[in-house]
Amino acid sequence: MTKPEAPDEVCWIAQTLEEVGFETWTVGGAVRDALFGIPSEDWDLTTRATPAEVKRVFGRTIPIGIDHGTVGVLSRDGVLYEVTTFRRDIETTGRRAVVEFSDTLDEDLARRDFTINAVAWHPLREVFHDPFDGKADLKRGVLRTVGDPGDRFTEDYLRILRALRFAGAYQLTIERKTWLGLTASVHRMDILSPERLREELERVLTGETPPSRSIALYAASGVLGFLYPELDVLVDFPREPGSDWFAHSLRAIDLLSPRRPVLRWAALFQGAGEHEGYPGAGEEGTEPHDLALRRSTAVLERLRSSNAIVSEVPGLTQWIARPPEPEASDEELRRWLSAVGRNTLNSLLRIWIACLRADEVCVGSLTRSQFMELCRRLRAISQSAVPLTVAELGVSGRDLIRMGYAPGPHFGEVLDHLLDRTLEDPSLNQPALLQAEIQEWMQHKESHRRDHEDPRKRDPGSSFKTGTLP
């Protein structure tokens, strides 16, 4: 068990307060991480001084949460540290607490969630204060609430997710009474805001420890089924002999970098299109990749995720479980890559490689050798000059105008036609050849329009042409 080493500025804040008679301790994440031997910069202090007294003692302060007793103190080197008055709860709602100031550290620690978070460290005297045996629980590898589990979870249902995150990140076993209190409270989590739910899952997915441990506890506790039925149906849903989609996704997530959360989000949802439905889904008959897109989008929008996440993650998710067939022709690969997007390929390849390492067998229906050959071919197409989008064609709408055609919806139609032709035969992507294609397409469309137009309503001057060349 590591002894915390508080920064000099934290010691300075504590000493300054204690010199004028206010007992001060460090609490929270830094103390807990030190107990686990993990370095931390998340240093918070708790003190008998009220916010007004803290502001009088220090010259530079910021009112971070005065109503809850928290003042930000700017240290001598400009770092902001949170200093919070000892508190006790007088009313809780399951989402937030009404607090009042207290005179004792023990009352402050008694309102905390788990015993490992109810340990204080005095940075000057270098002693622990541990009235709820948090250090002993740590030594035993146990996560336990402070006091009655039912009371603790009823005070704030977000503690359910915090328990699962801590147990997974620190490899703790949730004590039986705590586990029973947790599972009995899951059905009340609907009062939590989407933002708080998202933030907890984001912490799991961006953590340095394997996310699979915590997410597996989401499933075991009933949290996954309550909050994310789109994922819960994948638990034990067969992917291949000896594997299921949920377990496979968790193994793949662990192998992706926490600094690329988009990839972890996408890997989490990769099987979302493989199950026919979940209670109330009403999506039968939809193609698997469409289901994956729609279901991942639904979850992310429900969590009020950022526009960037909502636009990027589902776009990846829909393709993970559906790589091209190994015998696909070059044209089929060009069309597949055109649909996926050139810029998406590298992210998709990273996820596929994680999926391959997760199973050591295959990606989708591909063997390792087939997958490696597919990657080589896709990279070659992506790095070539082959146009995959309308913007990459050798002509544009301006060229159509220069050819004498009036702008309109037909511009998009003819450019889509050109892209289709160049995906079939990339050698056509030359201005002269494309202009010939344009003229042929326009003549065909004009002839078709005239053949189907009522002669009595025909406008002798109507045409795709502007009438005069610019």
ABEGO torsion letter per residue (X at the ends): XBBBBBBAAAAAAAAAAAAAGBBBBBBEAAAAAAAAGBBBABBBBBBABBAAAAAAABABBBBABAAAGBBBBBBAAGBBBBBBBBBBBABBAGABBBBBBBABAAAAAAABABAAAABBBBAAAGBBBBAAGAAAAAAAGBBBBBEBAAAAAAABAAAAAAAAAAAAAAGBBBBAAAAAAAAAAAAAAAABBAAAAAAAAAAAAABABBAAAAAAAAAAAGAAAAABAAAAAABGBBABBGBBAAAAAAAAAAABBAABAAAAAAAAAAAAAABAEBBGAGABGBBAAAAAAAAAAAAAAAAGBBAAAAAAAAAAAAAAABBBBAABBAAAAAAAAAAAEAAAAAAAAAAAAAAAAAAGABBEABBAAAAAAAAAAAAAAAABABBABAAABABBAAAAAAAGBBBEAAAAAAAAAAAAAAAABAAABBAAAAAAAAAAAAAAAAAAAAAABBAAABBAABBABAGBBX
